[in-house]
Amino acid sequence: MGMDWTDPKIPRYLQVYQYYKELIVSGKLEPGARMPSVRRCAAQLQVSRTTAESAYMNLAADGYILSRPQSGFYVTERGQKEQKSLKQELRGGQLRQEILYPFASSALDRESFNFDLWRRYIKSALRQDARLLSYGEPQGEYDLREAICGYLAQNRNAVCRPEDMIVGAGVQSLLHILLPLLRGKGKKVFLQNPRFRQGAALFEDYGFERADSSGQADILYITPSQMTRQGDIMPVEERISLIRQAQEQGQLIIEDDYDNEFRYMNRPTPCLQGLAGGEEIVYVSTFSKLLLPSIRISFMVLPPGLREAYLARRDMYNQTASKTEQIALCQFIRDGHLNSQIRKAKRLYTGKARQLCAQIEAVFAGEAQASMGQGGFYIRMNIRSPLSMEDMVCRAQKQGISLIPMGEEGEKKIFLLSCSSVPASSYHEALTLLRRAWGGQARENG
């Protein structure tokens, strides 16, 4: 069985992903069915193992399949639920309202990234013919790991060497490498971020139990740069206290330091890994928000004990990140563009966050209050309304507006709105529609 690669603009791993997704959603692959092994998939579809592996990792990340240790990948019930939901919508004559103003989206602003500059680095990488004829190093390209180590030392106060680092296509693919190494480190894990469903599913797949508090756990999965959805950070004093607690109780910390660059009010706080001198802390981060979500390059820094365990198994793993993009990113960092990108993105999103706050205050004319967190992309909006939270969300969606409900205290409703994917020029128009949908009369001049 082969595939007709009719669209060269779509990466092959995405075509493999879409091929299996359609089989799952259509019901041709039923819940519980075992997927072909990565090797067999590659042979059947006539693609590389890296391509097949990347497709499987993305299917797992989106919940269509799950991995069972020592067994393989199995189809979940998600596709069946999607098909059932679509049939119900069609039967009722109602299709989902198109979202014109996605304030609930984590997508990025088109202006945050210089596509022309990145294309030049990709083209330069593609000219390295001899280097591209071989498979990528399991840990990631050495020169890229070297460049990232320099970046981490300068910007995150991290302690690492290229030998300590593993590069992969997304944090989830790195966890597939890490979790087998944690056998013997304990069975209970505390996930600070309850929304990290993909991570929770992986820990469950590998036999770990969820702990209700950090004191009950053997492993702590911490997101100190994103303590809350609004981007609040863990103060240095709490970081030091957490490190001390983990050392006293023999706990391993996995520090997921995503979005650490997006600080509005202060400089980035040193990472836990650096404060602990690199001992007993696994450091994980990604370039997805700083560059582009589609540039699937994440990295993990292992402490000495786990590094030795990984090196004994390294040849069992294939590299999941694109070698071309690794080469391009390495030179991008070396030429100073990553630091320039940080400054550009911070200026853009700080400005957009302030504009969104100002527009909320202006359009809702004192009926709503808006506040920025310490970082990230979300603005907190408090508004008093006799409508239920569910009704307010529904009315917003009918106007093509999505936003994140956070809770209610009587008539006081709390929402989060992302400043990232909606253009700043559309804030006033979107918020005017929103206020009218909720029964108010917005000011026509913001």
Phi, psi and omega in degrees: 000128178237180178232151179264103183279080188279339183240098182293348180284340181264122179305147185298325181296328177288327177292321176295317177304310183295324179301311181286325178300317180295322177297322182287311183294325180286348180091000179291332168249109187275159177305134181094346180292141179277132177284156173300149175299161179303316180298316182291321177301313180300319181291317182294317185266359178059050176233171178285160177297325179298318178297313180297318181295318179297318178298316180296319180298322179288323175297321178292319180297326180270002172087009181278333176224163175224154181262134174245120184308136177064012184232317181129199182253142182229147181287135177266185181269001186299314181301319180297319179294320179297317180296319179295318180296318180297318180298320179295320180294317180294322180296324180276000179072020182235119172261153182302134180297132178294133181269115180267330182234086186278076178287351176264359186276149175259010178294161186260164176283135180303328184280356184281348187224138179271094183295322181297319179295315181296322178301322180297320180289324176296316179298320178296318179296322181291344178278353180273068188307309185299321182291327183279354179281349181247159175292157178286157177295140181305323180278351188106159182299132187299317183294329175292316179299323178296317180294319180294321178301318177297320178296316181294320179296321183283319189257335184238002180060030182277157179246108181199161173235161178305328180293339181274349193255145172235131177258143179206169180273079179098153182297324183296321178294328177289324178294330176297333177276320186289314190299322175297336180284345186269001176298130185098350178269001182115164187249353184251132181236138176253121178259112182295324181262104183292346181276354182279072187292323180296319178294317179300319179295321180294314178301319179296318180300326181269011172089014179272149177258147177278131175262145182281338181216161182295330182290340182266357191257156172267331181232133180247121176259106191245142176239075188293338178271356178218067181294327178232167180295338180275000173094018178289145186250159177279123179298158181302320181299318179292325178297314180296319179297319179295318178298316180296318179299315181296321179294318181292325184262004179067034182267148174263133177256131168254114183261111175264105191260036184293149178060025182292340184284338189269076177252129182268320191258344185206174178284154178303138179280141179307142182288158178302319184300318179290319179296331180268004180071020178083005184265134172055028175225128173265124182257127181231138176202178186210161175257012189301315182275328182288323178255265177217143176301331182284346173273092191276072178237113175238171182210156182222135178248122183264142172287167188309312183298316180287329178298317179296321178295321179293316183301329179290340183243001189308318185289355177279347187247143171264153175285132183261343181274146180300128178295322179300313181291328176296315179298316180296315182295323179303310181291326176302315179291314182300327181277004175086006184284336179293316177296323176295322179295321177299312181296319181295313182295319179297316179299315182298308186284331173296315178297317180293322179297317179294320178297318181295318177301313182296320181292322177299313181298320183287311185293319182273000169049047177089351179284341181228149176242141181236145179214146177268148171277193179282345180184194180080204188236358190256139176253134177271131180237121176253130180215142176266129181205141175286347179290153174285159178301317181298318180294320180295319178295317181296316180296322178296316181297326178295337176266006180080027183240128174248143177208168188254114176284134183246340180152173180215149177231089186068235179277353180276118180250143183239126178232157169246138177234127178280137178270359194277304193274338178275129178299142180301329180293344181260356183303310185297315180299315182295316182291327175297314176300321182294315181295319178295321179298329181269007172096010179253172176246108183286150172294141183279344179241122181265000000 
